[in-house]
Amino acid sequence: MSDSGSDTGSDRGRRDQLVQSQYEAYPYPERKPADEKKRLLAGSPSQLAEVNHYVFGGRRDLSKPLAALVAGGGTGDAAIMLAQQMTDAGVPGEVVHLDQSEPAQTIAQERAKVRGLDNIRFVQGSLLDVADIAPGPWDYIDCCGVLHHLEDPDAGLAALASVLAPDGGLGVMVYGALGRTGIYHVQDMMRTLAPPGDDDKARVALTRRLVNDLPATAWLNCNGLVRDHKDGGDPGLYDIFLHARDRAYQVPEVANLVAGAGLRLVTFIEPYRYDPLLLVHDPQLKKALVDFDPLERAAFAELYLGNHKKHVFYAVRAANAVVPPSPDTPDAVPTLVGLTPEEATQQMPPGGKITVSTEGHKQVMQVPSLSRAIVALCDGQRDLAAIHGAIQEKRGDLDYDAFKMQFDQLYGVMNAINRMVLRLPID
């Protein structure tokens, strides 16, 4: 989807003003700083273990300072999460929160204050000016939900790539076109009923009336996956249906965006949702897909599932040959993502099948008999040799090769659903 209206400079300038005023009137996402006392919001990209795995090949020396930029940080989700995880892990360095909206940044600052975080620095301004106001170089850059609201997303990503350290990387989220089917129909209707520039409160109220009045046949209701307007209050409704500038991507367009900035796409998150060899059941179809390259598979998987509302991915400089680590050596350290070992143990069956649900799709995967015992020991400190040794104390007949076969099967599932990554020894 592309912006409405002509491409004249005055129209672009007007949209710039509308976007700026939106985030000043409706800081997004809606957050209450006091909630920081109760919970830490965490997700992808930018979880510290994920960043190490996908951006640094699992070999980042976390005793050295990490310079991280959150470009278009809004009310602070990514900056707070990353800064808190760095604090908890004893990782020195700082997170810079860059955003144009003073009200949104004020909320982020209040959230950081509640947590007592002193490793976040706040810079107000546009990511397009990053070379002047936050030049880095940055080991890691987070840019979530921002590029698709720019007049020129390619220029935005190129600006960020220009301040990236040679061995650094980015975690990015842009909207997915297929999973947002119905949203753009409502946007078109609202441009007719209440054009940008009309009173915002009246536009929000009328949008609620329209959404509540839509028949079952409307694409928004046929989709069934879109809930932001129900869960996000007025800011969520405004952002999804009334945004002055909003486009969405399919996988090939993401690839072009990344390549155009001189970057290389490392992976999409969650990986299984972009791998039709895991999704497709029919053996003849699988056979036809075997020779597809990873990008072709990802594009096919998007069409196959049809439920990608967003695309989350990690990218590095095109010349950076780093690859995610594999569990080929006994000193690889498996780390759970978004789960404690206790939580993983409770959720993991003692072998057999697990079902993963994402945006209405249920995926059944097979895990080995030692799965529960293995995840209970994945504390982010033990390497594979130590995990094997602990299990062998109870299973004296289990040699390393037999253990490794079970771990590889479990890791294949857990990494595919983004619940396990690896850390390798520092060279």
GIMO-V530205 format. One record per residue. N is the residue number from 1. PHI is phi as a letter, one per 20 degrees, with the letter a starting at -180 (NA if undefined). OMEGA is omega in radians with two decimals (NA if undefined). BURIAL is 1 if it has 9 or more other ideal C-beta (glycine too) atoms within 8 Angstrom, else 0. Layout:
n=[N,N]
phi=[PHI,PHI]
omega=[OMEGA,OMEGA]
burial=[BURIAL,BURIAL]
This chain:
n=[1,2,3,4,5,6,7,8,9,10,11,12,13,14,15,16,17,18,19,20,21,22,23,24,25,26,27,28,29,30,31,32,33,34,35,36,37,38,39,40,41,42,43,44,45,46,47,48,49,50,51,52,53,54,55,56,57,58,59,60,61,62,63,64,65,66,67,68,69,70,71,72,73,74,75,76,77,78,79,80,81,82,83,84,85,86,87,88,89,90,91,92,93,94,95,96,97,98,99,100,101,102,103,104,105,106,107,108,109,110,111,112,113,114,115,116,117,118,119,120,121,122,123,124,125,126,127,128,129,130,131,132,133,134,135,136,137,138,139,140,141,142,143,144,145,146,147,148,149,150,151,152,153,154,155,156,157,158,159,160,161,162,163,164,165,166,167,168,169,170,171,172,173,174,175,176,177,178,179,180,181,182,183,184,185,186,187,188,189,190,191,192,193,194,195,196,197,198,199,200,201,202,203,204,205,206,207,208,209,210,211,212,213,214,215,216,217,218,219,220,221,222,223,224,225,226,227,228,229,230,231,232,233,234,235,236,237,238,239,240,241,242,243,244,245,246,247,248,249,250,251,252,253,254,255,256,257,258,259,260,261,262,263,264,265,266,267,268,269,270,271,272,273,274,275,276,277,278,279,280,281,282,283,284,285,286,287,288,289,290,291,292,293,294,295,296,297,298,299,300,301,302,303,304,305,306,307,308,309,310,311,312,313,314,315,316,317,318,319,320,321,322,323,324,325,326,327,328,329,330,331,332,333,334,335,336,337,338,339,340,341,342,343,344,345,346,347,348,349,350,351,352,353,354,355,356,357,358,359,360,361,362,363,364,365,366,367,368,369,370,371,372,373,374,375,376,377,378,379,380,381,382,383,384,385,386,387,388,389,390,391,392,393,394,395,396,397,398,399,400,401,402,403,404,405,406,407,408,409,410,411,412,413,414,415,416,417,418,419,420,421,422,423,424,425,426,427]
phi=[NA,c,f,e,n,f,d,f,g,f,f,f,f,f,f,g,f,f,f,f,f,g,f,e,e,c,g,c,f,f,c,d,g,f,f,f,f,d,a,d,f,c,a,d,e,n,f,g,f,f,g,f,f,e,e,d,m,m,d,f,e,f,e,e,g,d,d,c,d,d,e,m,f,l,e,o,g,f,f,f,f,f,f,f,f,f,f,f,e,m,e,f,p,b,d,d,e,d,b,e,e,f,f,f,f,f,f,f,f,f,f,f,f,g,e,m,e,d,d,d,d,d,c,e,q,e,f,f,d,g,f,e,d,b,f,m,f,d,f,b,c,d,b,d,m,d,g,f,d,e,f,c,g,f,f,f,f,f,f,f,f,f,d,e,f,g,d,e,b,c,d,c,c,c,f,e,f,f,f,e,g,o,f,f,f,f,g,f,f,f,f,e,f,b,f,g,o,f,g,f,f,f,f,f,f,f,f,f,f,f,f,f,e,f,f,f,e,f,g,f,f,f,f,m,e,e,c,g,f,e,d,d,m,f,g,f,f,f,f,e,d,c,f,f,b,b,c,c,c,d,g,f,f,f,f,f,g,f,f,f,e,m,d,c,f,e,a,e,c,e,g,f,f,d,c,f,f,e,e,f,e,f,f,f,f,g,f,f,e,g,e,f,f,g,f,f,f,f,f,f,f,f,f,f,f,m,c,f,e,b,c,d,b,d,b,c,f,g,e,e,e,g,c,g,f,c,e,e,c,f,e,f,d,f,c,f,d,m,b,e,g,f,f,f,f,f,e,e,f,f,n,o,d,c,d,d,d,b,l,n,d,d,d,e,c,e,d,f,f,e,g,f,f,f,f,f,d,e,e,n,d,f,e,f,f,f,f,f,f,f,f,f,f,d,c,f,e,e,f,f,f,f,f,f,f,f,f,f,f,f,f,g,f,f,f,f,e,m,d,b,c,c,c,d,f,f,f]
omega=[3.14,3.14,3.08,3.06,-3.11,-3.12,3.12,3.13,-3.13,3.12,3.12,3.11,3.12,3.11,3.06,-3.12,-3.14,3.11,3.13,-3.11,3.11,-3.05,3.00,3.14,-3.08,3.11,-2.99,-0.16,-3.10,-3.10,3.05,-3.09,-3.11,3.14,3.12,3.10,-3.03,-3.03,3.02,3.06,-3.11,3.12,-3.10,0.01,2.94,2.91,-2.95,-3.13,3.07,-3.12,3.12,-3.08,-2.97,-3.11,-3.04,3.09,3.14,-3.01,3.10,3.06,-3.04,3.01,3.13,-3.11,3.08,3.10,-3.06,3.10,3.00,-3.02,-3.03,-2.98,3.09,-3.10,2.85,-3.04,-3.05,-3.12,3.13,-3.11,-3.07,3.13,3.12,3.13,3.07,3.11,-3.11,-3.10,-3.13,-3.14,3.13,3.14,-3.12,3.02,3.08,3.11,-3.11,3.12,3.12,-3.00,3.09,3.10,3.12,-3.12,3.08,3.10,3.11,3.12,3.12,3.10,3.11,3.14,3.12,-3.12,-3.10,-3.12,3.12,-3.13,3.05,3.04,-3.04,3.11,-3.13,3.11,-3.10,3.08,3.09,3.13,-2.99,-3.11,-3.14,-3.00,3.09,-2.93,3.14,0.08,-3.03,3.04,-3.11,3.11,3.03,3.07,-3.03,3.05,-3.04,-3.03,-3.09,3.06,3.11,3.04,-3.13,-3.13,3.14,3.11,3.12,-3.13,3.10,3.11,3.13,3.13,-3.09,-3.13,-3.13,3.05,-3.10,-3.13,-3.11,-3.13,-3.11,2.92,-2.96,2.95,2.98,-3.13,3.01,-3.01,-2.99,-3.11,3.13,3.08,-3.11,3.14,-3.05,3.01,3.11,3.10,3.14,3.13,-3.10,3.05,3.09,-3.08,-3.06,-3.03,3.02,-3.08,3.03,3.13,-3.04,-3.13,3.11,3.13,3.12,-3.13,-3.12,3.09,3.10,3.13,3.14,-3.10,3.13,-3.07,-3.07,3.10,-3.14,-3.10,-3.13,-3.08,3.12,3.14,3.06,3.14,3.09,-3.10,-3.03,-3.09,-3.04,-3.10,3.12,-3.03,-2.96,3.13,3.14,3.10,3.13,3.13,3.14,-3.06,-3.04,-3.02,-3.01,-3.09,-3.10,-3.07,-2.97,3.03,-3.14,-3.00,2.83,-3.00,3.14,3.11,3.04,-3.14,3.12,3.11,-3.10,-3.12,-3.12,3.11,-3.13,-3.09,3.08,-3.14,-3.12,-3.14,2.89,3.09,-0.06,-3.01,-3.06,-3.10,3.13,-3.12,-3.11,3.09,3.03,-3.01,-3.03,-3.12,-3.04,-3.07,3.13,3.07,3.10,-3.13,-3.13,-3.08,-2.98,-3.06,3.08,3.03,-3.05,-3.13,3.08,3.10,-3.14,3.12,3.11,-3.12,3.12,3.11,-3.10,-3.11,3.13,-3.02,3.14,3.08,3.13,3.04,3.07,-3.12,3.01,3.14,3.08,3.08,-3.08,-3.11,-3.12,-3.05,-3.09,3.07,3.09,-3.10,3.05,-3.07,-3.04,-3.12,-3.11,-3.12,3.02,-3.09,3.09,-3.11,3.11,3.13,3.08,-3.13,2.92,3.07,3.14,3.12,3.14,3.13,-3.14,-3.07,-3.03,3.06,3.10,-3.05,3.13,-3.01,2.97,3.12,3.13,-3.12,3.10,3.07,3.04,-3.14,3.10,-3.12,3.13,-3.13,-3.09,3.07,-3.04,-3.02,-3.13,-3.02,-3.09,3.13,-3.11,-3.06,3.11,-3.10,-3.12,-3.09,-3.12,3.13,-3.13,3.00,-3.07,3.13,3.14,3.11,3.09,-3.13,-3.14,3.12,-3.11,3.09,3.11,-3.14,-3.06,-3.11,-3.03,3.09,-3.03,-3.11,3.13,3.07,-3.07,3.10,3.13,3.13,-3.11,3.11,3.13,-3.12,3.12,3.11,-3.03,3.08,-3.14,3.14,3.09,3.07,3.09,3.03,-3.05,2.99,-3.11,3.10,3.11,3.13,NA]
burial=[0,0,1,0,0,0,0,0,0,0,1,1,0,1,1,1,0,1,1,1,0,1,1,1,0,1,1,1,1,1,1,0,1,0,0,1,0,0,0,0,0,0,0,1,1,1,1,1,1,1,1,1,1,1,1,1,1,1,1,1,0,1,0,0,0,1,1,1,1,1,1,1,1,1,1,1,1,1,1,1,1,1,1,1,1,1,1,0,0,0,1,0,1,1,1,1,1,1,1,0,1,0,1,1,1,0,1,1,1,1,1,1,1,1,1,0,1,0,1,1,0,1,1,0,1,0,1,0,1,1,0,0,0,1,0,1,1,1,1,1,1,1,1,1,1,1,1,1,1,1,0,0,1,1,1,1,1,1,1,1,1,0,1,1,1,0,0,1,1,1,1,1,1,1,1,1,1,1,1,1,1,1,1,1,1,1,1,1,1,1,1,0,0,1,0,0,0,0,0,1,0,1,1,1,0,1,1,1,0,1,1,0,0,1,0,0,0,1,0,1,1,1,1,0,1,1,0,1,1,0,0,1,0,0,1,1,1,1,1,1,1,1,1,1,1,1,1,1,1,1,1,0,0,1,1,0,1,1,1,1,1,0,1,1,1,1,1,1,1,1,1,1,1,1,1,1,1,1,1,1,0,0,0,0,1,1,0,0,1,0,0,1,0,0,1,0,1,1,1,1,1,1,0,1,1,0,1,1,1,1,1,1,1,1,1,1,1,0,0,1,0,1,0,1,1,0,1,0,0,0,1,1,1,1,1,1,1,0,1,0,1,0,0,1,1,0,0,1,1,0,1,0,0,1,0,1,0,1,0,0,0,0,1,0,1,0,1,1,0,1,1,1,0,1,1,1,1,1,0,0,0,1,1,1,1,1,1,1,0,1,1,1,0,0,0,0,0,1,0,0,0,0,1,1,1,1,1,1,1,1,1,0,1,1,1,1,1,1,1,1,1,1,1,1,0,0,0]
